[in-house]
Amino acid sequence: MRYLSVKRLLPRSLYGRAALILLVPIITIQIVVSFAFIQRLYEDVTVQMTQNMVPQIALLAEAAGQSAGELEMRSGRLGVETRYPGTQVETRIRVYDLSGHAIFATLQGNLDMLTGVDLVETRKAVRIGALVNGEVLEMVFPRSRVSARNPHQLIVLMLATGALMTLIAYLFLRNQLRPIKRLANAAEAFGKGEVVSYQPSGANEVRSAGGAFLHMRSRIERQTQQRTLMLSGVSHDLRTPLTRLKLGLSMQPDTKDNQALISDVTEMEGLITAFLNFARSDATQELEPCDLRALVQEVAENATRAGQNLTLGQMPKGPVQMNLRPLAIKRALENLAGNATRYGTHAVLSLEVLEKSVRITVEDDGPGIPETHREEALKPFARLDASRNQNKGSGVGLGLSIAADIMRVHGGSLRLGDSADLGGLSVELVLPR
């Protein structure tokens, strides 16, 4: 569970993760070096310098106990300002003054006579008090004698160098990830049926992946064209003998057997039409701006004129402008509307605009499709007549497959479910905005 919670905090993009891999070691090294410098180098040097000052303070305290002249002479030689008797010195150290705490601890541990250390009154000087013969000996000397000068220079230099290296690495990383992003955009566009210009670039591994993508795209395009040409050719070649057969049957006497044969020929023509629709369902028709709301309304009006019991449900108030293949979307909706009115008595077509997508829903009051058979229902030529209404006729098993194919071309999806309002099948078409 902890692993999953930490995983959610990680960046999702490759750029974010690469930047994290780059920054974590740099920041970690800077923190480790900073602590090592402050604790082991800076504090140790401060302690050593303060210990060197302890004998001088002891000499001044000894001179104060002898005479004023001796104190003045030793103060001059040691470079320490003294006043005896002086005022009481209070211990004052800033919280963030790390070397100041080391100075106080060292003086306190080595001088029993110490009464206070003031490092606040003057930033560049140390003011201490020592008890000599019941009086306070006040001493002031430069702080540079007990702590290193400019200790922050190493940290500043380290931070500046780290920031510069991070900027250089950021620019290099952006140039390295740009070809990957271009490859991802080309693959995403091809998934939506668009063929954008792409030339492999970048590192050898990225170039290899880009070349493999171009070869894959070419093979898929060739296979699509071959399938379209094959089905179109077969369907076209079958139409001619079917037309002759239908013409010959129409000239025969109107008998029961003759009517059955004409019905079979008509059904074969419907199969050929379905094959043609399936063959061009993923054809590379150019995208164009269109109003999806007007397109849905047109499908509903055409269904009503054709005698289908289909009504509009939830609809947005204004236009829904999107880049689509309008003929393909219209063909998918017509197939779904035909299925809904064939297997049910009433169907509802609705359109809903979501934050990042649009959802078209076709619901009916028919028997629906069991959940265990829904995946099979999306396969080409699948006919689940056992779970549908036989009295309403039967299709050729391509309606849902064509609609799902068209959704994939647009980068969307088709989902089957149960209608909460009508009790039959609910088909949802989701298109990204």
Salt bridges, closest charged atoms under 4 A:
GLU70 OE2 - ARG74 NE 2.77
ASP97 OD1 - ARG143 NH2 2.75
ASP118 OD2 - ARG92 NH2 2.71
ASP118 OD2 - ARG127 NH1 3.54
GLU121 OE1 - ARG127 NH1 3.38
GLU138 OE1 - ARG83 NH2 2.67
GLU138 OE2 - ARG127 NE 2.71
GLU188 OE2 - LYS192 NZ 3.84
ASP237 OD1 - HIS236 ND1 3.73
GLU269 OE1 - LYS246 NZ 3.39
ASP282 OD1 - ARG227 NH2 3.09
GLU298 OE2 - LYS330 NZ 2.93
GLU352 OE1 - ARG359 NH2 2.57
ASP385 OD2 - ARG383 NE 3.85
ASP405 OD2 - ARG227 NH2 3.98
ASP405 OD1 - ARG408 NH2 3.09
ASP418 OD1 - ARG374 NH2 2.56
GLU428 OE1 - ARG415 NH2 3.22
